[in-house]
């Protein structure tokens, strides 16, 4: 269910954003999810250009609008 939302953000914003998908079952995925305190799958974290968290959403996002708004694209 999360894949279409993430795919839509990538498609709509293209090179304006960098999307990173993590598999929490890999060593890198476990380390990053622990560092960010992510407990649910899927989880979305949107960072601004300075690395500050603009949006954090645990669980399923039904529409991409909250992600786009956090990025300043409505």
C-alpha positions as CSV (number, residue, x, y, z in Angstrom):
1,X,0.0,0.0,0.0
2,X,2.9,2.4,0.7
3,X,4.6,1.8,-2.6
4,X,2.1,3.7,-4.8
5,X,2.3,6.7,-2.4
6,X,6.1,6.8,-2.6
7,X,6.1,6.2,-6.3
8,X,3.7,9.1,-6.7
9,X,5.9,11.5,-4.7
10,X,8.9,10.4,-6.8
11,X,6.9,10.9,-10.1
12,X,5.4,14.2,-9.1
13,X,8.6,15.8,-7.7
14,X,11.2,14.1,-9.8
15,X,14.7,15.5,-9.1
16,X,13.4,17.9,-6.4
17,X,13.5,15.2,-3.9
18,X,15.6,12.1,-3.1
19,X,13.6,9.1,-2.0
20,X,15.3,6.4,0.1
21,X,13.6,3.2,0.7
22,X,14.9,1.0,3.5
23,X,14.4,-2.7,4.2
24,X,14.3,-2.8,8.0
25,X,15.5,-6.5,7.8
26,X,19.0,-5.5,6.6
27,X,21.7,-4.3,9.0
28,X,21.5,-0.8,7.5
29,X,17.7,-0.7,7.7
30,X,17.8,-1.9,11.4
31,X,20.4,0.8,12.3
32,X,18.5,3.6,10.7
33,X,15.0,2.6,12.0
34,X,16.5,2.3,15.5
35,X,18.2,5.7,15.2
36,X,14.9,7.3,14.1
37,X,12.8,5.4,16.5
38,X,10.6,3.9,13.8
39,X,8.4,1.0,14.9
40,X,5.7,0.6,12.3
41,X,5.9,-0.5,8.7
42,X,5.6,1.5,6.7
43,X,7.0,4.7,8.2
44,X,7.6,7.9,6.4
45,X,10.2,10.6,7.4
46,X,10.6,13.7,5.3
47,X,13.7,15.8,5.9
48,X,14.3,19.3,4.6
49,X,17.6,20.4,3.0
50,X,19.2,21.0,6.4
51,X,18.3,17.5,7.6
52,X,15.5,18.6,9.9
53,X,12.4,16.4,10.1
54,X,9.5,18.1,8.4
55,X,7.0,15.1,8.6
56,X,7.0,11.9,10.4
57,X,4.2,9.4,9.7
58,X,4.1,5.9,11.2
59,X,1.7,3.5,9.5
60,X,-0.1,3.7,6.2
61,X,-0.4,7.0,4.4
62,X,-3.6,6.9,2.3
63,X,-2.8,9.9,0.1
64,X,0.5,11.6,-0.8
65,X,-0.8,15.0,0.1
66,X,0.7,15.2,3.6
67,X,4.1,14.3,2.1
68,X,3.8,16.9,-0.6
69,X,2.7,19.5,1.9
70,X,5.7,18.8,4.1
71,X,7.9,19.4,1.1
72,X,6.2,22.7,0.3
73,X,4.4,21.3,-2.8
74,X,0.7,21.4,-2.6
